[in-house]
Every structure is written in C-alpha cells, then in structure tokens.
Amino acid sequence: MGEKIKNIYFPLLIAVIAVSFSSIFIRLCKAPPLVIAAYRLGIASIILLPFMIYYGSNISEKYSRKDLLKIFFISFFLSIHFASWITSLNYTSIANSVIIVNTSPIFVAIFSYYILKERIDYNTIIGIIIAFIGTIIIAIGDYGINENNLLGDMYALIGAIALSIYIIGGREIRKRMNLYLYVTPVYAISAIFLIIACIFLKIQLYPYSLREYLIFLLLAIIPTIFGHTIYNWILKNVEATKVAISLLGEPIGSTFLAIIIFNEIPNFLTFIGGPIALIGIYIAIRKIY
C-alpha cells in the first residue's frame, strides 16, 4: 500500500465490507474469545512482518523511545477492544454488538476534543445525546430478553471506548510513521497481551481443530488486514473522526449477513434503537465531510 491517498472512498468501502465479516467469522468459531483475538492479531502480524522488513529497511530512524511507548499504549487498548468486543458476541446478538461497538466515533469526537484539539460543536453534542438514547433503547430491549444480553452490551461498549482510544492514538502516530512499521508491532504486541491474559486465566491456547485455525486465518486476512490495516493506512491523511464514521457501514453489513447466515433477526427495540444510534453518530460528526 502506498502512503499517498488520492481517493479514500474506495479503500474505505473495501475496509467496511471486510470488517462486516468479522462478527460472522467469530460467531462461527468455537474457540474462547481471548484465543480468537490472540490468533487473529498474531497471524496478521506474521503476515505483515515481511512488508515491515522490506519497507522499514529504507527508513533510517524507525522508532524513538516515545514512539515505542505510544505503540505499547495503543496495542494495549487494541487488545482490550478485541477481548471485550469478541466476548460480547457470546452474550448478545450480532446486530446489537456491532451497533454498540460502533459508537466509537462518539468517543473519538469527545476524546479528540481533549487530546487532538479538534473542534466539537453544537451538532456533535446533539448527536451524542441521540446516539446514546438509541444505545439505551437497545440495552432496554436486551434486558427484557435476558440479563446476559445486557452484559454483552456492556462488553461491546467497553470495546467501543477502547477502539476510540486506539483510533486516536493511531491518528497521531500515523502522521509520521510508515504503515507497516506501525501496524505490525501493534498487532504483535496486542497478541502478546492477549496470550498473557490467556495464560493468566488458564485458557487453552492450543490445540484446536483445523476448522478453527482456518477461521483464525480468515479473521487475520479479511477483517484485520483488509479492514483495520486499511483504516490505519487512511489515518495518515484523514481525520480520526472521518475514519471512525465510515465504520457505521459495519452494523448494516454485519446485521444483513447475520440474518442470511444465522437467521438472527434483531428484536423490535434494536430496529428502533439501532437506527437512532447510527443517526446520532452521523449528526455528531457529519461536518467532517
């Protein structure tokens, strides 16, 4: 991938389609959530390592101590994002999980105001209120079905907050760092965090069936490399909030796929709260366009 972007809309479309398959692959996988996340990021980092070596060989100054600390920080929150969000899919529906985790643009807008000094206006405040009303409606619907579903919503919300910190951190460091020098260590360190968590919690890391390893590989290639990595590529030249809002396509794509593949039809309140949440997010940051 080159660093200069002439038209962001096509790569954004590819990324949205790619990440839409993430929840589908995860739901098909029988491994524990932390294991899925560890293999997904670990395999992705191994695939990207040759690109890191090739493109990084022409760069004299690769990492300062400050860069390494930031990468370590970003990696931690990426591991939190995947651990919590993948766990949420064990408790709530795909539609609810992906809608809630994609409230991350709201947190990006809030954190960007304080960290990146990006402007936050009246529309953003109104949009945030609307988005959270939609999220609350979804949560109420889940509570009415099963308390475990509400727990899944909470995991997804934690995933959204962690994702927003990851996006903001990536926006700052990607302004001056080669894509592969950035994403490869971030994915690898995140995987290490997850492996350590598995060991600490005594979660079996291996062996798994060939089917599970194939799903791990698909997760690494499609939603991670063609999804998250493309987002990181775009972050070099595009505002963090604009990248985050493009993720709004994921709930639509994932919900559609879940209906087709699993016959998982969202409940009534999700049909009400979901669009309200997405509209709120759009209103909050539409001026980025």
FIKOLSE-325045 format. One line per field, with one value per residue (C-alpha): residue in three letters; x, y, z. Coordinates in steps of 0.1 Angstrom, whole numbers. Layout:
<mises>
torvex	(ALA, ...)
X	(X, ...)
Y	(Y, ...)
Z	(Z, ...)
</mises>
This chain:
<mises>
torvex	(MET, GLY, GLU, LYS, ILE, LYS, ASN, ILE, TYR, PHE, PRO, LEU, LEU, ILE, ALA, VAL, ILE, ALA, VAL, SER, PHE, SER, SER, ILE, PHE, ILE, ARG, LEU, CYS, LYS, ALA, PRO, PRO, LEU, VAL, ILE, ALA, ALA, TYR, ARG, LEU, GLY, ILE, ALA, SER, ILE, ILE, LEU, LEU, PRO, PHE, MET, ILE, TYR, TYR, GLY, SER, ASN, ILE, SER, GLU, LYS, TYR, SER, ARG, LYS, ASP, LEU, LEU, LYS, ILE, PHE, PHE, ILE, SER, PHE, PHE, LEU, SER, ILE, HIS, PHE, ALA, SER, TRP, ILE, THR, SER, LEU, ASN, TYR, THR, SER, ILE, ALA, ASN, SER, VAL, ILE, ILE, VAL, ASN, THR, SER, PRO, ILE, PHE, VAL, ALA, ILE, PHE, SER, TYR, TYR, ILE, LEU, LYS, GLU, ARG, ILE, ASP, TYR, ASN, THR, ILE, ILE, GLY, ILE, ILE, ILE, ALA, PHE, ILE, GLY, THR, ILE, ILE, ILE, ALA, ILE, GLY, ASP, TYR, GLY, ILE, ASN, GLU, ASN, ASN, LEU, LEU, GLY, ASP, MET, TYR, ALA, LEU, ILE, GLY, ALA, ILE, ALA, LEU, SER, ILE, TYR, ILE, ILE, GLY, GLY, ARG, GLU, ILE, ARG, LYS, ARG, MET, ASN, LEU, TYR, LEU, TYR, VAL, THR, PRO, VAL, TYR, ALA, ILE, SER, ALA, ILE, PHE, LEU, ILE, ILE, ALA, CYS, ILE, PHE, LEU, LYS, ILE, GLN, LEU, TYR, PRO, TYR, SER, LEU, ARG, GLU, TYR, LEU, ILE, PHE, LEU, LEU, LEU, ALA, ILE, ILE, PRO, THR, ILE, PHE, GLY, HIS, THR, ILE, TYR, ASN, TRP, ILE, LEU, LYS, ASN, VAL, GLU, ALA, THR, LYS, VAL, ALA, ILE, SER, LEU, LEU, GLY, GLU, PRO, ILE, GLY, SER, THR, PHE, LEU, ALA, ILE, ILE, ILE, PHE, ASN, GLU, ILE, PRO, ASN, PHE, LEU, THR, PHE, ILE, GLY, GLY, PRO, ILE, ALA, LEU, ILE, GLY, ILE, TYR, ILE, ALA, ILE, ARG, LYS, ILE, TYR)
X	(0, 14, 12, -4, -42, -60, -94, -103, -138, -129, -104, -130, -156, -132, -125, -162, -170, -141, -149, -185, -174, -156, -186, -197, -164, -163, -198, -187, -156, -159, -126, -127, -129, -94, -79, -97, -84, -48, -46, -63, -38, -8, -13, -19, 14, 32, 17, 27, 62, 79, 63, 76, 111, 110, 96, 113, 148, 148, 140, 170, 151, 124, 113, 121, 116, 85, 72, 77, 58, 29, 28, 28, -1, -21, -15, -29, -62, -64, -62, -89, -111, -109, -111, -142, -160, -155, -167, -198, -208, -212, -239, -258, -269, -245, -267, -266, -229, -218, -241, -229, -192, -195, -205, -167, -170, -188, -159, -135, -152, -151, -115, -103, -116, -93, -64, -61, -77, -103, -134, -166, -197, -234, -243, -218, -234, -269, -257, -240, -273, -293, -267, -268, -306, -305, -280, -301, -331, -311, -299, -335, -345, -317, -325, -361, -348, -320, -296, -268, -277, -272, -238, -229, -240, -216, -187, -194, -195, -161, -149, -161, -143, -110, -114, -118, -85, -68, -80, -70, -36, -31, -41, -13, 15, 5, 11, 48, 53, 53, 21, 39, 63, 32, 5, 29, 42, 8, -8, 20, 21, -17, -15, 12, -11, -39, -17, -5, -42, -50, -21, -31, -67, -57, -74, -63, -42, -39, -46, -77, -93, -82, -116, -108, -73, -89, -113, -83, -66, -97, -101, -64, -66, -101, -113, -78, -55, -82, -102, -82, -50, -66, -81, -47, -33, -60, -54, -21, -40, -76, -91, -97, -134, -139, -123, -144, -177, -170, -173, -210, -213, -203, -235, -255, -233, -229, -266, -275, -250, -263, -299, -288, -263, -277, -313, -306, -333, -329, -355, -381, -362, -330, -349, -358, -327, -302, -311, -315, -279, -265, -283, -270, -234, -239, -253, -224, -197, -212, -194, -162, -172)
Y	(0, 34, 63, 88, 87, 103, 88, 75, 62, 30, 18, 28, 7, -23, -19, -16, -48, -66, -57, -67, -103, -101, -109, -136, -155, -150, -165, -195, -201, -223, -211, -188, -150, -143, -171, -159, -124, -136, -158, -131, -105, -128, -143, -108, -96, -126, -120, -83, -89, -92, -59, -43, -56, -45, -11, -4, -11, 22, 42, 53, 63, 39, 41, 66, 57, 79, 60, 27, 38, 50, 18, -1, 20, 17, -20, -24, -7, -27, -59, -46, -38, -72, -91, -72, -70, -106, -116, -96, -118, -147, -129, -106, -105, -96, -66, -52, -59, -42, -12, -6, -11, 13, 41, 46, 77, 94, 87, 96, 130, 135, 124, 142, 175, 170, 151, 163, 197, 190, 212, 199, 219, 220, 193, 170, 174, 168, 138, 123, 126, 110, 82, 73, 74, 48, 27, 28, 16, -13, -21, -20, -44, -68, -65, -75, -107, -118, -102, -119, -100, -67, -80, -84, -48, -37, -57, -41, -6, -12, -23, 9, 31, 11, 13, 51, 54, 31, 52, 85, 71, 58, 91, 109, 84, 76, 112, 104, 67, 41, 19, -14, -1, 9, -18, -49, -42, -30, -63, -83, -66, -68, -105, -109, -91, -115, -145, -134, -130, -165, -179, -160, -171, -206, -206, -233, -217, -250, -274, -266, -282, -273, -256, -232, -224, -217, -192, -176, -172, -157, -133, -122, -117, -102, -80, -74, -68, -56, -39, -25, -21, -1, 21, 27, 34, 61, 76, 92, 118, 117, 130, 103, 111, 107, 72, 63, 74, 51, 22, 29, 7, -23, -27, -27, -52, -75, -74, -83, -112, -124, -126, -145, -169, -174, -163, -139, -113, -83, -77, -49, -24, -30, -20, 12, 20, 9, 35, 62, 54, 55, 87, 103, 93, 107, 140, 143, 143, 149, 182, 162, 156)
Z	(0, -9, 15, -7, -9, -39, -33, 2, -7, -25, 2, 29, 11, 10, 47, 57, 37, 52, 89, 83, 81, 115, 137, 113, 115, 152, 157, 136, 157, 188, 205, 235, 228, 240, 220, 189, 194, 201, 170, 148, 157, 159, 125, 110, 124, 110, 75, 77, 90, 55, 45, 76, 70, 33, 37, 70, 56, 38, 69, 89, 121, 128, 165, 192, 228, 227, 197, 214, 245, 223, 203, 236, 248, 216, 215, 250, 240, 208, 228, 252, 223, 207, 240, 251, 218, 208, 243, 237, 208, 232, 251, 227, 191, 162, 154, 190, 194, 162, 167, 202, 194, 166, 189, 189, 167, 196, 219, 192, 189, 227, 232, 200, 215, 246, 230, 194, 200, 172, 174, 190, 182, 190, 164, 180, 214, 200, 180, 211, 231, 202, 198, 235, 235, 207, 227, 258, 238, 226, 261, 274, 247, 257, 294, 286, 269, 292, 316, 298, 267, 287, 298, 261, 255, 283, 268, 234, 250, 266, 232, 217, 242, 237, 199, 201, 220, 195, 166, 182, 191, 156, 141, 159, 153, 117, 106, 106, 106, 78, 78, 83, 109, 128, 124, 126, 161, 173, 162, 176, 209, 212, 205, 233, 257, 249, 251, 286, 296, 283, 303, 335, 332, 323, 289, 265, 237, 217, 201, 181, 151, 115, 111, 139, 126, 92, 108, 127, 93, 77, 106, 102, 65, 58, 87, 101, 71, 47, 74, 103, 83, 55, 82, 96, 61, 57, 91, 79, 58, 71, 103, 130, 132, 95, 96, 126, 109, 80, 104, 105, 75, 96, 116, 84, 67, 97, 105, 69, 69, 103, 90, 59, 76, 111, 106, 135, 132, 156, 182, 179, 201, 181, 150, 168, 188, 162, 135, 162, 174, 139, 130, 162, 153, 118, 132, 157, 131, 97, 93, 90, 54)
</mises>
